[in-house]
């Protein structure tokens, strides 16, 4: 065993969260001498300041799958790893929940309960997920988890990713696939290619009555174009993310018809902590042993 690895971890009790700190690793709550840094989850960390305080930094391990906000500040020579796989269960569950809540009109039921109103049209038929076509745009590990959860709902799943592979369509085929979909679930990362991808042209290719579900990033969707389509009554949407975010009070998206808005809670469930703990502990063990890290998304491989 070589020298001890110093890791700046975000938890007050890293021993408890990780189920024990790996041999060869010193867990600390500050930057002094840190070679590996795990920023807090969804916390407003001043990254330039944090990075400047760690001249020995070699690895940043995120607790999020998205990493676009870190890239502009990542020091040269530092390896960035994301949390691919950690949010699969939580986000896939939420996507299913948003679909079912929208189709079975649960927001209306909550409002009626608060008012003490039993609607006169309670015998009208709701939409069902059964017999529908669900198009997953951005078919990665979360998309796979979503498909597993959709299996019992008797619906068809169509997969789309940046690169085609067996059973997965390329993005270039979206113009042919969008008109077929009853539900479109967005799971793409925020990149230069995907920002604003869901624009007026994209939305115009959707058939009437489609449900657009965004559990990816708000910037994937052109908000003005979405508001226009929602206002027409032609489509509906269920959003875990928005652009801008947080969505300001009085923003027209709040009052748009046919939309369900959740305040970016895709990864926030009890499934999160044990999965991120397993990933961080495993990464610490690999780093301390000089083994290759997983989920490297930028910087030199280690």
N, C-alpha and C positions, 0 to 999 in steps of 0.2 A: 504494500500500500504506500502510495506516494504522500505528498503533503496534503493536508486537509483542504477540502473545497469549502469556501465560504459562500453561503447562499442567503440572499436577502429575500425572505418569504413574508407574505402579507398577513399571516395569522398570528395572533397573540400566543396561541398554544399549538405550534407546529407539530409537536410530538403527538398530541391528541388527533389533530386533523389527518396527519399522514399515517397514523398507526405506528409511529416510531420513525425517527430520522435515520436514514441509511448510514452505515459505517462509512467513515471517510468524509462526512459532510458536517459542517457546523452551520446550524440554522440560526439566523439573526434577524432582527427587526429593523436594520438600518444598512446603509451602503458601505460601511468601512471594509475595504478589502474584498468586496463581493465580486465573485467571478460569474455567478448565476443569479439572475433577478427574475422574480415572479411578481409582476404588478398585481394590485388588487383587482377584483372583478367589478367592472362597470364603475370604477372610481375615477374621479378627476385628478389623475396624477400628472404633475408637471414633468413630462418626460425629459425635455432637455436638461432641466435642473437635476433630475435623478441620474441621468446618464453621465453628466459632468462630474457627479460625486463618486463615480465608480470607474476610475482609470484602469482597473484590472478586469473590467467586465468582458466576458467572452460569450455568454448565452443569455438571451431573454426568452423566458417561457411564459406565453400568454395563457390566460384562462378562457379566452374567447377564440372562436373559429376565425372571425374577422380580424384582420391585422392592418387594414389600410391606414388607420390613424397612427400607427407606429412607424411605418416605413419612412416617412419624411424625416424622422428624428433618429433613426437607427445609426449608431456610430459605425464607421468603417471597420470591417473586420469582425463585427459582432454577429453571431448567429441568432436568427429569430425563429422560434418554433411556435406554432399555434396549437389550439386545443381541439384539433380534429377528433371527432368521436365523443367528446365529453358531453356535447349538447344534443346528441342524436335523439335520445329518449325524450328529453323535455320538449324540444322543438317539434318533434314529430307528433307528440301527444297534443301540443297546442294547435298544430295545423288541423288535426282531426277535430279537435274541439271547436275551432273557428268554423269549420265547414258545417258541422252538425248544428251549432248554435244558429248559424245563418239560415240553414235549410229548415230547421224546426222552429224558427222565429222565437228563440229563447229571450233575446233582448226585449221583445214586446211583452213576453210573459212576465219578465221582471218588472217592467214599467206598470203593467196592469196590476201586479201584486201590490206594488207600492201604493197604487190608487184604490185598491180594493175593488177592482172592476173585473167582472167575468164577461169576456167579449161575446157578442152575439153571433160571431162567425166561427165559434170554437169547433164546429163540426167540419169546417172547410179542410181540404186536404193540404198538408204541408208538402214541400219537396222532400224527396228521399235521396240518400246517397246511393242506394241500390240502383243498379242498371245505368249508372252515370259513367262518363269517361273523365278521368282525372289526369290532367297533363302536368307532369312535374318538370319544371324548367330549372335546370341546375341539379342534375341527378348525381349527387355524391353520397357520402355516408349518411347524411340526414335524409336524403331522398330514399335511400335504401331502407332506413328505419321507418319512414313514412309508409312506404309500400308494404312493409311487413304488417303494419297496423291497419292498413286499408284492406288487407286480404279477406277479412271476414265480413266486409260490407257489400260484397257482391257487385263490385264496380270494376271497371277496366282501368288499368294504369298504363299511361304512355310516358316514356322516359326521354328526356332531352338533356344533352350535355354539350360542352364546348367541343369535345372530341367524340366522334362516333365510336361505338364498340358494340359488341354483340348484344342486341336487344335495346340499344340506346341510340336514339336519333341525334344527328348533329343539329346545332342551332340553325344552320342554313335551311333546314326543312320546316322551321316554324310557320312560314306562310301557309303551308299545306296542312299543318297539324292544328293550328289555333282554331280554325272554324269547326273542328270536330269536337272540341273540348266542352264539357259542361262545367268543369272546375279547372282553373289554372292556378297551380301553386308555385310561387317564386321562391327558389332556394339558391339563387346564384350569388357568388361573392360580389362585392363592390370593386370593380376594376374600371379602367378606362373604357373597356369594351362594353361593360354592362350598365354604366351610369346613363340614366335616361333611356334605357332600352325599351321600356314599356311606355311608348309615346303614343301620340294620336293615331299614327299608322298601325302600330301594334294593336291598340285597343279596337280600331275599326275592323280588324280581322276576326274579332271574337263574335260569336253568334249571340243573338238576343237571349237574355236570361242567364248568361254565364256568370259564375262567381269567381272573382279574382282574389286569391289569398296571398298576401305578402308576409312571409316570415323570414325574409332575407335582410335587405337593407332598404331604407326609405328612398335612397337616391336611385334605385333601380327604376322607379316609377316617376314619370313626369306628373307632378301633382295637379297642375292646371288641367292637363288633358284628362286625368282621372275624374276630377270634379265635373268637367263638362259631360263626360259619359254617364256619371252617376246622376247628374241632373236631368239627363234625357230619359232616365228610367230604363235604359236598355240593358244595363248590367248592374251587378251588385259587387261589393268588396268586403273583405274582412282583413284588417291590417294590424299586424303586431308592430310594424315600423312605419314611420312617416318621414316626409321631407317637407318642411324642416322638422327637426326633432330636438327637444320636446316640442310638441305641437302647441303653438301659442294660443292662449285664450282668445276667442273671437275669430280664429282662422276659419275660413269657409268650409274646410274639410269636416270640421266638427258638426256642422249643420247640414251637410250634404245628405241627400236621401240614400237609402239602401246601402249604408256602410256601417260596419261594426269595427270600432277602434279599441285596440288593447295597447297599453303603454309600454311596449318593448319588454315583454316579460317571457320571451320564448325560452330562455335558458334558466329562468328563475323557478326551479322546483326542487323538491327534496332529492331528485335524481342527480342534481348537479354536484354537490360536495363529494360524495364517495367516488364519483368518476374523475373529477379533477384531482382528487387526492391520489388516486391510483396512477394517473398520468405523471404528476409532479414527482411522486416518489420514484417511479420507474426512471424518469429522466435524470433525477439526482443520482440514482445508482449507476446509470450508464455513464454519466459525466465523470463521476468519481473513479470509475474503473477504466476510463479512457475508451469506452465503447461508442459506437455510432448512435447519435440521437435520432429520434423519430419526429415526424411532423415539421421538418425544416422547411421554411417557406422563403427565407431570404438569408443572405450572408453565406459565409463558407460552411460547408458540411463539417460536422464534428462527430 
